[in-house]
């Protein structure tokens, strides 16, 4: 009986170890290329932090849309051209230099505040960019590279719910 028990323990250990190695070596298909969150506070709807858009390495995009006055998540797969355009923009040297919290240099007094958190997956680690006190009409106060990423993503979603306003891709 003890021999059977030892064999079972050995077999279970081998299976666990093989699963660990297999999951570590296989690529994950849902690893995000970029994720963008909005965080609203004050007199604004929706309040709190919520996913705005996420794009996987394979180009699967999940985003927020406004349908009948309610916010809902939608998904679509980017075309090869769209995914190539996004990955090229994410490799732009001006975008790579942006890190940490960036606050609008000009204060825009309002009864609410919106922040945009951008997380870009890189081989060297995730790049985090926080745009504090972001407002589409005041978007010109933030670095152009960050605005171009948001503009491109808004163009891909074709959603009513947008973080940009009248933006034009210049990249």
C-alpha positions as CSV (number, residue, x, y, z in Angstrom):
1,X,0.0,0.0,0.0
2,X,2.8,2.4,0.9
3,X,4.5,1.7,-2.5
4,X,1.2,2.5,-4.3
5,X,0.9,5.7,-2.3
6,X,4.5,6.7,-3.1
7,X,3.9,6.1,-6.8
8,X,0.8,8.2,-6.7
9,X,2.7,11.1,-5.0
10,X,5.5,10.8,-7.6
11,X,3.1,10.8,-10.5
12,X,1.2,13.8,-9.1
13,X,4.5,15.7,-8.6
14,X,5.6,15.0,-12.2
15,X,2.2,16.2,-13.6
16,X,2.4,19.4,-11.5
17,X,5.9,20.1,-12.6
18,X,5.1,19.5,-16.3
19,X,2.1,21.8,-16.1
20,X,4.3,24.5,-14.6
21,X,6.9,24.2,-17.4
22,X,4.3,23.9,-20.1
23,X,2.4,27.1,-19.0
24,X,5.7,29.0,-18.6
25,X,6.9,28.1,-22.1
26,X,3.7,28.6,-24.1
27,X,2.8,32.0,-25.3
28,X,-0.3,33.5,-23.8
29,X,-2.8,34.6,-26.4
30,X,-4.5,37.1,-24.1
31,X,-1.5,39.1,-23.0
32,X,-2.3,42.7,-23.6
33,X,-0.3,44.8,-26.1
34,X,-1.9,47.9,-24.6
35,X,-4.6,48.6,-21.9
36,X,-6.2,51.9,-21.3
37,X,-8.4,52.7,-18.2
38,X,-10.4,55.8,-17.3
39,X,-10.8,56.9,-13.8
40,X,-13.5,59.5,-13.1
41,X,-14.2,61.4,-9.9
42,X,-16.6,64.2,-9.0
43,X,-19.8,65.0,-10.8
44,X,-19.3,62.7,-13.8
45,X,-20.7,59.4,-15.1
46,X,-19.4,56.8,-15.1
47,X,-17.6,57.4,-11.8
48,X,-14.7,55.2,-10.7
49,X,-12.1,53.2,-12.6
50,X,-13.1,51.2,-15.7
51,X,-11.5,49.5,-18.6
52,X,-11.7,51.8,-21.7
53,X,-9.9,49.6,-24.3
54,X,-7.5,46.7,-24.3
55,X,-5.8,45.2,-27.3
56,X,-4.1,41.8,-27.2
57,X,-0.9,40.8,-28.9
58,X,-3.0,39.1,-31.5
59,X,-5.2,42.2,-32.2
60,X,-8.3,41.3,-30.3
61,X,-9.7,44.5,-29.0
62,X,-12.3,44.9,-26.1
63,X,-13.6,48.4,-25.6
64,X,-16.4,50.4,-24.0
65,X,-19.3,51.7,-26.1
66,X,-22.4,53.6,-25.3
67,X,-25.6,51.8,-26.3
68,X,-29.0,53.3,-25.5
69,X,-27.4,55.5,-22.8
70,X,-25.7,52.6,-21.1
71,X,-22.1,51.6,-21.3
72,X,-21.3,48.1,-22.5
73,X,-18.2,46.2,-23.5
74,X,-17.7,45.2,-27.1
75,X,-15.0,43.2,-28.9
76,X,-13.6,43.0,-32.4
77,X,-10.4,41.9,-34.0
78,X,-8.2,44.5,-35.6
79,X,-7.2,44.0,-39.2
80,X,-3.5,43.3,-39.9
81,X,-3.1,46.8,-41.2
82,X,-4.7,48.3,-38.0
83,X,-2.5,46.1,-35.7
84,X,0.6,47.0,-37.7
85,X,-0.3,50.7,-37.4
86,X,-0.8,50.4,-33.6
87,X,2.4,48.4,-33.0
88,X,4.4,50.9,-35.1
89,X,3.0,53.8,-33.1
90,X,3.8,52.1,-29.8
91,X,7.4,51.8,-31.0
92,X,7.7,55.5,-31.6
93,X,10.6,56.9,-29.6
94,X,8.6,59.9,-28.3
95,X,6.0,57.6,-26.8
96,X,8.7,55.3,-25.3
97,X,10.0,58.2,-23.2
98,X,6.7,59.0,-21.5
99,X,6.4,57.5,-18.0
100,X,4.6,58.0,-14.8
101,X,2.0,60.6,-13.9
102,X,1.7,63.5,-16.3
103,X,-0.5,66.4,-15.2
104,X,-2.0,69.0,-17.5
105,X,0.3,72.1,-17.3
106,X,-2.8,74.4,-17.3
107,X,-5.4,73.9,-14.6
108,X,-8.9,73.6,-16.0
109,X,-11.3,74.2,-13.0
110,X,-14.2,71.7,-13.2
111,X,-16.4,69.8,-10.8
112,X,-15.0,66.5,-12.0
113,X,-11.6,65.0,-12.8
114,X,-10.8,62.3,-15.4
115,X,-7.5,60.5,-15.5
116,X,-6.4,58.1,-18.2
117,X,-4.0,55.2,-17.4
118,X,-2.2,53.7,-20.3
119,X,-0.2,50.5,-19.9
120,X,1.9,49.3,-22.8
121,X,3.4,45.8,-22.7
122,X,7.1,45.8,-23.6
123,X,9.7,43.1,-23.4
124,X,11.6,45.1,-20.8
125,X,8.4,45.5,-18.6
126,X,5.2,47.4,-18.8
127,X,5.3,51.1,-19.5
128,X,2.8,53.1,-17.4
129,X,1.6,56.5,-18.4
130,X,-1.0,58.3,-16.3
131,X,-2.6,61.4,-17.8
132,X,-4.0,63.3,-14.8
133,X,-6.9,65.8,-15.1
134,X,-7.4,64.8,-18.7
135,X,-10.1,66.5,-20.7
136,X,-10.7,66.0,-24.5
137,X,-11.0,69.7,-25.0
138,X,-7.8,70.3,-23.1
139,X,-6.0,67.3,-24.6
140,X,-3.6,69.6,-26.3
141,X,-1.9,70.1,-22.9
142,X,-0.5,66.5,-22.9
143,X,2.3,65.1,-25.0
144,X,1.4,64.5,-28.6
145,X,2.5,60.9,-28.6
146,X,0.0,60.0,-25.9
147,X,-2.8,61.9,-27.7
148,X,-2.0,60.0,-30.9
149,X,-2.3,56.6,-29.3
150,X,-5.7,57.6,-27.8
151,X,-6.8,59.0,-31.1
152,X,-5.9,55.9,-33.0
153,X,-7.6,53.6,-30.5
154,X,-10.8,55.8,-30.6
155,X,-10.7,55.5,-34.4
156,X,-10.5,51.7,-34.2
157,X,-13.5,51.4,-31.8
158,X,-15.8,53.7,-33.7
159,X,-17.6,54.0,-30.4
160,X,-19.8,56.9,-29.2
161,X,-18.0,56.8,-25.9
162,X,-14.6,58.4,-26.6
163,X,-11.8,60.0,-24.6
164,X,-10.7,62.1,-27.6
165,X,-12.5,64.9,-29.3
166,X,-12.0,66.0,-33.0
167,X,-8.6,64.4,-33.0
168,X,-6.6,64.0,-36.2
169,X,-3.8,61.4,-36.6
170,X,-0.6,63.2,-37.4
171,X,1.6,60.2,-36.9
